[in-house]
Amino acid sequence: MKTAIVNGTEISAEAINFELDRLVKFYMSHGMAFDEVRKNLPKLQEKALDQAIGAKLLFDRAHQLELPVTAKDVDAEVARVVAQVGGEENYRKALAAQGITEEAFRKELEKGARVNMLVNQACAHVEEPTEAEVEAFYAAHKNEYVVPPQVLCQHILVKSEAGDLPEAKSAAFEKIRAIRERIAAGGDFAEEAKKHSDCPSGREGGSLGWFGRGMMVPEFDKAAFEMKKGEVSDIVTTPFGYHIIYKADEKGGEAQTLVDVHDQIKDLLRHEARGRAMDAYVAELREQATITFKTVDPPHAHGDGCSCGCH
């Protein structure tokens, strides 16, 4: 992957990944499917680098302007973080795990608050999207606002990998076959998962929650979506081993109304308008900066699945 050196300071892989995560979460919250995220990952990484460069320039500019941030402002940011992580104890544990003192963390929050002030100044002229704009956007993109099909499944995994000896593969298959026979005879799927599944989800009775197409390995994905609600699958073989799937529920495929997506569209239009304003502001900062690019080892790819192969 590429990184950049901005005014003599190299943009870290962590900074690029931070921007990439924000982009992925934003687009997925606005309807981009998981497989579309993977397909567009190179473009998203390029955009993430641009945003990381912009963030660096904004941090530097905010520092130069010495925008006033009070202790109360920082206290409010700390309170927001404490609430996000689930309380004071978790907040302290998170700081300790990252090796950051509270004083150092407060300084980072102060920098962030200063940048937020700068962003708000740069976007002060941006008007809120009108109802006519929201309605026009919905009319132009109506076909895109469909709830994607999803399924709610549990599974049991008995691991068996390509390098296993034939005897080990045979033993794994016999184990999953016996489990399925017990379930077919009236055994409890969740209890079998808790006792025998090699997937971490076994602790939760094999629950995988709701997921859409493309989020699982192909063999698993195909079986889960072709099954009927309430069915237990035959043995499904994937590169990670042998699975049994129970399909608890399914949903999706319905069109969403303007009422359903009104706030989502308004947020998207607001984000895009502020984005254009910030692009123009950052472009001015870039003209005054010295920026060079270099190739570095790629960071951990966003969206990799868990080791058991269920994602």
C-alpha positions, -999 to 999 in steps of 0.1 A, spaced: 0 0 0 9 37 -3 16 62 24 26 98 24 51 121 39 35 155 48 58 183 56 85 159 67 62 136 88 52 102 75 15 92 78 14 60 98 -4 28 87 -25 31 119 -37 66 108 -47 52 74 -65 22 89 -84 45 112 -97 65 83 -104 33 64 -125 19 93 -144 51 95 -151 50 57 -162 13 58 -185 19 88 -200 50 72 -208 34 38 -221 2 54 -244 22 76 -257 38 44 -265 6 25 -232 -6 11 -232 -44 12 -202 -63 27 -192 -78 -7 -193 -43 -22 -169 -30 5 -145 -58 -3 -148 -51 -41 -141 -14 -36 -114 -19 -9 -85 -5 -31 -105 27 -38 -115 30 -2 -78 26 8 -69 55 -16 -96 76 -1 -85 67 34 -49 79 26 -63 112 12 -83 116 44 -53 108 66 -33 134 47 -62 159 52 -64 150 89 -27 157 93 -30 190 76 -60 199 97 -42 190 130 -13 211 120 -35 240 110 -56 238 142 -24 238 162 -11 269 144 -43 288 150 -43 278 187 -81 275 187 -94 277 223 -104 244 239 -114 245 276 -110 219 303 -148 215 302 -146 207 265 -121 179 272 -142 167 301 -172 164 278 -151 143 254 -138 121 282 -174 115 293 -184 106 258 -156 80 256 -164 66 290 -200 61 280 -189 45 247 -167 19 265 -193 11 291 -182 29 322 -153 43 342 -137 9 349 -136 -1 313 -122 33 304 -93 28 329 -87 -7 316 -86 5 280 -60 32 288 -39 6 307 -42 -19 278 -29 7 254 -2 20 277 -16 56 277 -18 78 307 -50 98 313 -31 130 308 -17 119 274 -52 108 264 -67 141 274 -41 159 253 -52 138 223 -88 146 229 -79 183 231 -62 181 197 -93 163 183 -116 190 198 -95 217 183 -97 201 149 -135 197 152 -137 235 159 -117 241 127 -139 218 107 -170 235 120 -156 269 110 -147 256 75 -183 242 71 -201 271 87 -215 282 53 -229 247 44 -267 247 45 -289 218 57 -303 196 29 -338 206 20 -368 183 19 -369 187 -19 -333 175 -21 -340 145 1 -370 136 -20 -351 140 -53 -323 118 -41 -347 91 -30 -365 92 -63 -331 89 -82 -319 61 -60 -351 43 -51 -339 10 -65 -309 10 -42 -330 13 -10 -340 -23 -6 -334 -43 26 -308 -69 15 -317 -105 23 -303 -118 56 -304 -150 75 -302 -159 112 -282 -190 118 -264 -212 143 -237 -236 133 -214 -263 146 -179 -267 133 -156 -297 135 -122 -285 122 -105 -304 94 -79 -286 73 -62 -295 40 -30 -307 57 -47 -331 80 -39 -368 76 -67 -390 61 -74 -406 95 -79 -372 111 -102 -361 84 -122 -393 87 -124 -389 125 -136 -353 121 -163 -363 96 -175 -391 119 -177 -367 148 -199 -342 128 -220 -370 114 -227 -383 149 -236 -348 161 -260 -344 132 -276 -377 140 -282 -367 176 -298 -335 165 -320 -352 139 -332 -376 167 -343 -346 188 -311 -334 204 -307 -297 212 -286 -278 186 -273 -252 210 -262 -277 236 -244 -298 209 -227 -266 198 -216 -256 233 -201 -291 239 -186 -300 205 -182 -270 182 -146 -259 174 -158 -224 166 -158 -197 193 -195 -192 185 -200 -225 202 -200 -207 236 -232 -189 224 -248 -221 212 -233 -217 177 -251 -184 171 -238 -163 142 -264 -136 144 -279 -120 113 -257 -119 82 -261 -111 45 -248 -127 14 -210 -127 9 -202 -125 46 -194 -162 49 -171 -185 29 -189 -195 -4 -198 -231 6 -213 -219 39 -230 -189 23 -247 -210 -4 -260 -236 21 -274 -210 45 -293 -190 19 -307 -221 1 -320 -237 32 -356 -232 44 -363 -215 77 -363 -241 106 -341 -266 87 -309 -283 98 -284 -286 69 -266 -317 57 -229 -317 65 -213 -287 47 -176 -289 39 -155 -257 37 -117 -252 38 -120 -249 76 -138 -282 82 -172 -297 85 -203 -277 95 -239 -282 104 -261 -252 101 -295 -244 117 -315 -217 100 -336 -199 126 -350 -171 105 -347 -150 74 -357 -115 63 -351 -88 37 -356 -81 0 -383 -55 6 -382 -20 -7 -377 8 18 -400 39 18 -389 75 19 -401 76 55 -378 46 63 -347 62 48 -354 99 52 -330 106 80 -304 83 65 -305 103 32 -305 136 49 -274 126 69 -257 114 37 -265 146 18 -253 166 48 -221 145 50 -214 150 12 -220 188 14 -197 192 44 -172 168 26 -172 191 -4 -165 221 18 -137 203 36 -122 191 3 -120 227 -8 -105 238 25 -80 209 26 -71 216 -11 -59 250 0 -38 235 28 -23 209 4 -12 236 -20 9 251 8 23 217 20 51 195 8 37 160 2 55 129 -12 44 93 -15 60 60 -8 51 23 -8 50 4 25 40 -31 36 2 -34 36 -17 -32 69 -41 -59 81 -68 -61 55 -102 -48 67 -129 -74 68 -109 -106 72 -130 -133 87 -125 -152 120 -101 -182 121 -129 -207 121 -140 -197 86 -176 -188 94 -170 -153 82 
